[in-house]
Amino acid sequence: MFDVYMEVIEGQNHAAVVSHKTGKMEDIFLDYPRGYAFHTPKWAAIYYGKVTQVDTRLNAAFVDLGNGKQGILPAKHFWKPVGTKGSGPPKHRDISYLVGTGEWLFVQVKAEGHDTDEELHRKLARLTTKIRIPGRSLLYSPNVVGIFSSHWINDREEAFIGEKLRKRHPRGGWVIRQMAPDLPDDVLYCEADHLVEEWEAAKDAAREARDAQKPARVWDAPDAIERVFIDYARRGIDRIEVMTRQQAAHARLWTERFAPDLTDKIFVAEFSPQDRVKSLFEAHGIHSAMELLNERTVYLPSGGNIVIERTQACVVIDINAGPSDSYTANMEAAEEIMRQIRIRNHSGIIICDMISSDKGTRNQLVTAFEENGRFDPADPQVHGLTRLMMMEMTRRRRSASLRDKTSVIADKFPGNK
């Protein structure tokens, strides 16, 4: 179970997740400054865009998203909408067979780009035509037919829930998350109905964009408040405490549509004149926890530490045992590393230089990494230990890292410092 605390810092929403089990901050979500968020393609945002170039060398298409922004659509992320010629997964992996210049497409941001002023470090947002609109226990995929589920749901539950959803909404497909079998039908249907409504509104906006011949965003990316619910509501939230009535109204709007059982758990914080602190983040130690995220070195309970270095190509983490034995340090490091990369939102290739240990404990170490990353929304993949005791991992990029977001606030919006 988790508690969620929401604060407004420098005009931007922050949402922190604190675990009942550990008492530690397990995740943090924050918005970009409004000016930046308006122009930059964000994770999960849906656009009705126009293909400007097909590049056979990259096996990808460049898509105009409007407002002077572009994204890149690799052939492997192309999926024809249901009901169109050649619908389904591509029969040809050559992008020239899949799409042509001037074609209009619904695309969704699969991974945010690096939108810097330096051309060398600029990276376009990666797009997909496999649309998925997220709720709490369901994802609606309007152009992919079928019922899909997480590995936590058995085939019988998947078939049972899928049949109910197909009867109510026969078009498109659904991804069923692990808590869906525990929800009553009226709550499940309420969520499904609102997800379909979101798609219908997106199609209306797309028609307006096509009539005006201007590519546009037709479904907004979830902000910090919505993302904390999308990623953690299905895992069990005990209390949601906010600092402002605007945050409370925003949270209630989302929960009433997608998770009505959470609406009564939303409270606006109240501080008396005698209270020493007037901030939720200060009262629960979140400010100090966030400050530690700027440090390279993170200390382990037994006295060892890990040192986190981000390079252009990958994230490198070194483990030091200190006074403890190698087994204890490695196991503590496995838990803390998976927590740190989740909170800092590191992605791509992650290499951990583990402390040498006997062969009998290596499988235990790999399992420890996998267990501590099993609920991470960005789905880290543990590839195992090399002969040099390097733990190799990859973590899916969705949005910018915490450091990137805070540096954007400082560099592009100096008034927010």
C-alpha positions, 0 to 999 in steps of 0.5 A: 500500500502507498500514500500519495502526497501532492504539492505545488512547487514553483507553480508546478504539480509534484506528486510523491509516492510513499510506501507503507512497507518501507516508509521511503519515497518510492516514486516522484512525478512532476510537471514541466513548466507550462510553456515547455509542456505545451510545445514539446511532445510528451509521453502518451500524448496522441497526435493527428499528424502528417508524414513529411518524409519516409527514410528507408535508411532509418526504416522510419517516417518523420511525422509533423506533429504541429507547432513546429515539432516532429516525431519519428515513427520506426517501421517496427512501431507501425500498426494499421488501424482496424478496418483499413487496408492491410490492418494489423501488424505489418507484413513488410518491415520496410517503411516504404511499404507501410506509409507514404509522404503526405499521409495523415496518421494517429500517432502516440508518443512512445518515448519523449525526445531530448529537446535541447538547443544543441543539434548534436544532442537533440533527439526526436520523440519516438512514435507508435501508431498502436494507440493505448489510452490508459486508465487505472485497471484498463488500457483501451486500444482503439485500433488493435483488436483483441484482449491482452493482459499482464502476466498476473492474470490467468487465462480464465480471468482474461477471457471472462473480463474480455468477454464482458468488455467486448459485449459493451464495446465491440470495437478495438481492444483492451489491455487488462491490468492485474487489479481488474478481476477484483473490481465490481462490474459497474466500476469496470464499465465506468472506466471502460466507458470513459476511455472510449469517450476519450477516444471519441473526443480525440477523433473529433479533434482530429477531424478539425485538424484535418479540415484545417490542414494543421497537424495537432495534439488531439489527446493531452498527455497525462500530467503529474497528478494523472500519472501517479494514479495511472501507475500506482492506483492499481497497486493500492493507494491508502491515502491521497493528501493534497495541498490545494483545492485545485489539486483536490478537484483535479484528483477527484475528476480523474478518480470519479471517472476511472477509480471511484473507490479512491475519491473518498481517500482524497484530503486537503491538508490542514495545518494549525498555527502551532504546526512547525511545518506548513508543507506536506513534503516537509512534514513527510520528509519528501523535500529532503528525499528529493535533495538526496536525488541530486547526490551521486552517492547513496548510502546502504543500511550496512554501511556500503554505498552505491555511486550513480553516474549518467553518461551519454550512452548509459547509466553506470552504477558502482557498488562499494561494500564498506564494512559489510560482506559482499553478499549483504552489500550486493543484496542491499544494492539490488533493492536500492538501485531499482528504487533509485533508477525508478525515482530518478527515471533513468532509462536505456542501458544500465550497468551495475559493477557488483562486488565479486561473490561466489557462483552460488549467490549469483542467481540470487542476485539476479533474482533480487534485481528482478523482484525489486523491479517487477512493479516498475511501470517502465518495465526494466529488463534484467539481462544477467551478470557478466563474467566481470560481475557487471549486472546488465539491465535496460529500462524503457524510456517514457518521459525525461529523467528527473534531472532533465526535468529539473534542468529544463526548469532552471535553464529554459525558465530561469524565473522558476528558480 
